[in-house]
Amino acid sequence: MSEFGAGSVLRTSDGELIAAGVRVRVFNMHLISGGTASVIALINGGSSGTTYIKETGTANTGKTFDYGTEGHLFPNGCYADVDANIVSVLVSCRKEI
C-alpha cells in the first residue's frame, strides 16, 4: 500500500491492517473459509478496542463484504481478529491523514 493511497492487506492471522493507532478506512473484504464457517472481527483501537465490524464466512468458500464508497473509518487503527477457520482475508483499505 502506498503511503496515503488505497490498497489491500492480506491477513491469515490476528493483527493490525496497517500500524497500531493509524487511522484506516475499510471499503470491503474477501474472506476465505476452511471446512467450517469462519468469523472475523475488525476492531477499532487494537485487540482490546471496540468491535466495529463482525462478519461470518461460508464453509469451504469465499465471501465478499462491501461497505460502499465511503467505507468505515477506524479512527484509532484497525485490528483484525481472525478465527482459526479462516484461510485468508483480503481487506481493501486506505490510510487516512
TORZA-587616 format. One record per residue (C-alpha): z negated, y negated, x negated; residue in one letter; residue number from 1. Coordinates in pm, 1 decimal. Example, Ala and Ser with C-alpha at 12.3 -4.5 7.8 and 13.67 -1.06 7.14 Angstrom:
<rs>
+----------+----------+----------+------+-----+
:        w :        v :        u : rest :  nr :
+----------+----------+----------+------+-----+
:   -780.0 :    450.0 :  -1230.0 :    A :   1 :
:   -714.0 :    106.0 :  -1367.0 :    S :   2 :
+----------+----------+----------+------+-----+
</rs>
This chain:
<rs>
+----------+----------+----------+------+-----+
:        w :        v :        u : rest :  nr :
+----------+----------+----------+------+-----+
:      0.0 :      0.0 :      0.0 :    M :   1 :
:     81.6 :   -345.6 :   -128.2 :    S :   2 :
:   -198.6 :   -592.8 :   -190.6 :    E :   3 :
:   -178.8 :   -751.2 :    156.9 :    F :   4 :
:    108.8 :   -569.3 :    325.0 :    G :   5 :
:    119.5 :   -283.9 :    567.5 :    A :   6 :
:    129.3 :     74.6 :    453.2 :    G :   7 :
:     -6.2 :    420.5 :    515.1 :    S :   8 :
:   -311.0 :    605.9 :    390.1 :    V :   9 :
:   -328.1 :    986.1 :    386.4 :    L :  10 :
:   -675.5 :   1138.3 :    424.5 :    R :  11 :
:   -773.5 :   1503.9 :    407.1 :    T :  12 :
:  -1147.2 :   1434.5 :    382.0 :    S :  13 :
:  -1400.6 :   1163.1 :    465.8 :    D :  14 :
:  -1358.5 :    824.1 :    302.3 :    G :  15 :
:  -1259.2 :    458.6 :    319.9 :    E :  16 :
:   -899.6 :    374.5 :    413.5 :    L :  17 :
:   -870.8 :    100.2 :    151.3 :    I :  18 :
:  -1204.1 :     -1.8 :     -6.3 :    A :  19 :
:  -1555.3 :    -47.1 :    127.3 :    A :  20 :
:  -1601.1 :   -376.9 :    307.9 :    G :  21 :
:  -1232.4 :   -477.7 :    308.9 :    V :  22 :
:  -1100.7 :   -595.2 :    647.5 :    R :  23 :
:   -848.3 :   -343.0 :    780.7 :    V :  24 :
:   -621.8 :   -339.4 :   1087.1 :    R :  25 :
:   -523.4 :      9.5 :   1209.3 :    V :  26 :
:   -197.5 :     46.0 :   1404.4 :    F :  27 :
:   -158.4 :    420.5 :   1450.7 :    N :  28 :
:   -242.6 :    757.4 :   1305.3 :    M :  29 :
:    -85.7 :   1100.5 :   1299.6 :    H :  30 :
:   -337.7 :   1382.3 :   1297.3 :    L :  31 :
:   -250.3 :   1738.8 :   1195.8 :    I :  32 :
:   -499.7 :   2000.8 :   1310.1 :    S :  33 :
:   -556.5 :   2352.2 :   1181.9 :    G :  34 :
:   -636.3 :   2650.5 :   1405.7 :    G :  35 :
:   -888.4 :   2453.5 :   1611.0 :    T :  36 :
:   -860.2 :   2111.6 :   1774.5 :    A :  37 :
:   -990.8 :   1852.0 :   1530.2 :    S :  38 :
:  -1181.5 :   1527.7 :   1572.9 :    V :  39 :
:  -1156.7 :   1209.6 :   1366.3 :    I :  40 :
:  -1372.5 :    900.0 :   1392.9 :    A :  41 :
:  -1272.4 :    562.6 :   1247.5 :    L :  42 :
:  -1590.6 :    372.5 :   1171.3 :    I :  43 :
:  -1639.2 :      1.2 :   1105.0 :    N :  44 :
:  -1855.0 :    -73.9 :    802.3 :    G :  45 :
:  -1882.6 :    264.2 :    629.0 :    G :  46 :
:  -2012.5 :    608.9 :    719.6 :    S :  47 :
:  -2324.4 :    476.0 :    893.8 :    S :  48 :
:  -2144.3 :    193.5 :   1077.8 :    G :  49 :
:  -2017.3 :    166.1 :   1434.3 :    T :  50 :
:  -1752.3 :    408.9 :   1557.5 :    T :  51 :
:  -1458.8 :    206.9 :   1692.6 :    Y :  52 :
:  -1211.4 :    491.8 :   1749.8 :    I :  53 :
:  -1267.0 :    863.6 :   1806.5 :    K :  54 :
:   -969.4 :   1091.7 :   1871.3 :    E :  55 :
:   -920.9 :   1465.0 :   1925.7 :    T :  56 :
:   -617.6 :   1651.3 :   1795.4 :    G :  57 :
:   -443.7 :   1959.9 :   1931.7 :    T :  58 :
:   -488.8 :   2302.0 :   1767.2 :    A :  59 :
:   -210.1 :   2409.8 :   1529.2 :    N :  60 :
:     -1.3 :   2097.7 :   1575.5 :    T :  61 :
:     28.8 :   1725.4 :   1510.2 :    G :  62 :
:    -66.5 :   1444.8 :   1746.2 :    K :  63 :
:      5.3 :   1072.1 :   1716.9 :    T :  64 :
:   -225.0 :    797.2 :   1843.4 :    F :  65 :
:    -74.3 :    449.1 :   1877.5 :    D :  66 :
:   -279.3 :    128.2 :   1906.7 :    Y :  67 :
:      4.4 :   -116.1 :   1974.4 :    G :  68 :
:    147.4 :   -403.8 :   1776.2 :    T :  69 :
:   -190.9 :   -577.1 :   1740.6 :    E :  70 :
:   -378.3 :   -261.7 :   1639.7 :    G :  71 :
:   -758.0 :   -250.3 :   1599.0 :    H :  72 :
:   -939.9 :   -470.4 :   1348.4 :    L :  73 :
:  -1221.7 :   -322.4 :   1140.4 :    F :  74 :
:  -1386.0 :   -640.6 :   1004.5 :    P :  75 :
:  -1622.8 :   -458.1 :    767.0 :    N :  76 :
:  -1383.8 :   -191.3 :    640.6 :    G :  77 :
:  -1261.6 :    132.4 :    796.9 :    C :  78 :
:  -1421.6 :    465.4 :    710.8 :    Y :  79 :
:  -1251.9 :    786.1 :    828.7 :    A :  80 :
:  -1491.3 :   1063.9 :    931.0 :    D :  81 :
:  -1267.7 :   1372.2 :    915.4 :    V :  82 :
:  -1388.5 :   1706.0 :   1052.9 :    D :  83 :
:  -1324.7 :   2042.0 :    884.7 :    A :  84 :
:  -1041.2 :   2137.1 :   1124.8 :    N :  85 :
:   -814.9 :   1850.7 :   1013.4 :    I :  86 :
:   -535.5 :   1942.1 :    774.1 :    V :  87 :
:   -448.3 :   1574.4 :    722.6 :    S :  88 :
:   -434.5 :   1238.2 :    892.6 :    V :  89 :
:   -182.3 :    966.0 :    809.1 :    L :  90 :
:   -309.1 :    621.1 :    909.8 :    V :  91 :
:    -78.9 :    318.4 :    929.9 :    S :  92 :
:   -286.8 :     13.1 :    848.2 :    C :  93 :
:   -290.2 :   -328.8 :    686.7 :    R :  94 :
:   -542.0 :   -504.2 :    464.4 :    K :  95 :
:   -640.3 :   -831.3 :    633.0 :    E :  96 :
:   -715.9 :  -1152.7 :    447.3 :    I :  97 :
+----------+----------+----------+------+-----+
</rs>
